[in-house]
Amino acid sequence: MKSAADYTILVVDDSEDMRVLLYELLHDEGYTVLSVEDGPEALDKATLHHPDLILMDMSLPGMSGWEVVERLRQIEEFRMTPIIAVTAHTAKGAAERSLAVGCTSHINKPFDIVELVNEVKALLNHR
């Protein structure tokens, strides 16, 4: 069975504070964590490093998280990669829209740290 150190997680968020928080949280759990702040950079980093899981903010400069997820899902190697929408989009239908574009799950900001870590663990254990 793989340990946390065997997994790489890509954090995509335009907020430096959120990137730092998620980095520290996931790094403390033992994961290798990469982070980027916009959509085009997310596509580049994902195709270069092949993360095992992606945490995706849906409101990004340049290219939205919605579009990034749609583009990633068109690439064979990312069709089954777990992608968690971590977003402040709480309007009715936001979670459904996240799932419709290809996210595996949706977590609203502000999020419960334990819930987020448990979701990451659960998705990686099912890979």
C-alpha positions as CSV (number, residue, x, y, z in Angstrom):
1,M,0.0,0.0,0.0
2,K,1.3,3.5,-0.9
3,S,2.1,6.1,1.7
4,A,1.3,9.8,1.5
5,A,4.9,10.4,0.4
6,D,4.2,8.4,-2.8
7,Y,1.5,10.9,-3.9
8,T,1.9,14.3,-5.6
9,I,-0.9,16.9,-5.2
10,L,-1.3,20.0,-7.4
11,V,-2.9,23.0,-5.7
12,V,-4.3,25.5,-8.1
13,D,-5.5,28.8,-6.4
14,D,-5.0,32.5,-7.2
15,S,-4.8,33.3,-3.5
16,E,-1.3,33.0,-2.1
17,D,-2.7,32.6,1.4
18,M,-4.8,29.7,0.3
19,R,-1.9,28.1,-1.6
20,V,0.3,28.4,1.5
21,L,-2.5,27.0,3.8
22,L,-3.1,24.0,1.5
23,Y,0.6,23.4,1.0
24,E,1.3,23.3,4.7
25,L,-1.8,21.2,5.5
26,L,-1.0,18.6,2.8
27,H,2.8,18.7,3.3
28,D,2.2,18.0,7.0
29,E,0.2,14.9,6.0
30,G,3.3,13.7,4.1
31,Y,2.2,14.5,0.5
32,T,4.5,16.1,-2.1
33,V,2.7,19.4,-3.0
34,L,3.1,21.6,-6.0
35,S,1.2,24.8,-6.4
36,V,0.3,27.3,-9.1
37,E,-1.8,30.5,-9.2
38,D,-3.6,30.5,-12.6
39,G,-5.2,28.2,-15.2
40,P,-2.5,28.2,-17.9
41,E,0.2,27.4,-15.3
42,A,-2.1,24.6,-13.9
43,L,-2.2,22.9,-17.3
44,D,1.6,23.3,-17.8
45,K,2.4,22.0,-14.3
46,A,-0.1,19.1,-14.5
47,T,1.2,17.8,-17.8
48,L,4.8,18.2,-16.7
49,H,4.5,16.5,-13.2
50,H,1.4,14.2,-13.6
51,P,-0.1,14.8,-10.1
52,D,-2.1,12.1,-8.4
53,L,-4.7,14.5,-7.3
54,I,-5.6,18.2,-8.1
55,L,-7.2,20.8,-5.8
56,M,-8.8,23.3,-8.2
57,D,-10.1,26.8,-7.4
58,M,-12.7,27.5,-10.0
59,S,-12.2,31.4,-10.1
60,L,-8.8,31.9,-11.6
61,P,-7.3,34.7,-13.7
62,G,-6.7,34.1,-17.4
63,M,-8.5,30.8,-17.6
64,S,-11.2,29.6,-15.1
65,G,-10.9,26.4,-13.1
66,W,-14.0,25.2,-15.0
67,E,-12.0,25.5,-18.3
68,V,-8.9,23.9,-16.9
69,V,-10.8,20.9,-15.7
70,E,-12.5,20.5,-19.0
71,R,-9.2,20.7,-20.8
72,L,-7.5,18.2,-18.4
73,R,-10.4,15.7,-18.9
74,Q,-9.7,15.8,-22.6
75,I,-6.2,14.4,-22.0
76,E,-6.1,10.6,-21.6
77,E,-3.8,10.6,-18.6
78,F,-6.1,12.9,-16.7
79,R,-9.4,11.3,-17.4
80,M,-9.4,9.4,-14.0
81,T,-7.2,11.8,-11.9
82,P,-9.2,13.0,-8.9
83,I,-9.9,16.7,-9.1
84,I,-11.5,18.4,-6.1
85,A,-13.1,21.8,-6.7
86,V,-12.2,23.9,-3.7
87,T,-14.1,27.1,-4.3
88,A,-16.1,30.0,-2.8
89,H,-18.8,29.4,-5.5
90,T,-21.7,28.5,-3.2
91,A,-24.5,29.5,-5.4
92,K,-27.2,26.9,-6.1
93,G,-25.9,24.6,-8.7
94,A,-22.2,25.3,-8.2
95,A,-21.4,21.8,-7.0
96,E,-23.4,20.2,-9.8
97,R,-21.6,22.4,-12.3
98,S,-18.2,21.3,-10.9
99,L,-19.2,17.7,-11.2
100,A,-20.6,18.3,-14.7
101,V,-17.3,19.7,-16.0
102,G,-15.3,16.8,-14.6
103,C,-14.5,17.4,-11.0
104,T,-14.6,14.3,-8.8
105,S,-15.9,16.3,-5.8
106,H,-16.6,19.8,-4.6
107,I,-15.7,21.5,-1.3
108,N,-16.8,25.0,-0.4
109,K,-14.5,27.6,1.0
110,P,-14.2,28.2,3.9
111,F,-13.7,24.5,4.3
112,D,-13.3,22.2,7.3
113,I,-9.6,21.1,7.3
114,V,-10.4,17.5,8.5
115,E,-13.1,17.2,5.8
116,L,-10.6,18.2,3.1
117,V,-7.9,15.9,4.3
118,N,-10.3,13.0,4.6
119,E,-11.6,13.6,1.0
120,V,-8.0,13.7,-0.3
121,K,-7.1,10.5,1.5
122,A,-10.3,8.8,0.3
123,L,-9.8,9.7,-3.3
124,L,-6.2,8.7,-3.3
125,N,-7.0,5.4,-1.6
126,H,-9.4,4.5,-4.5
127,R,-6.8,5.1,-7.2
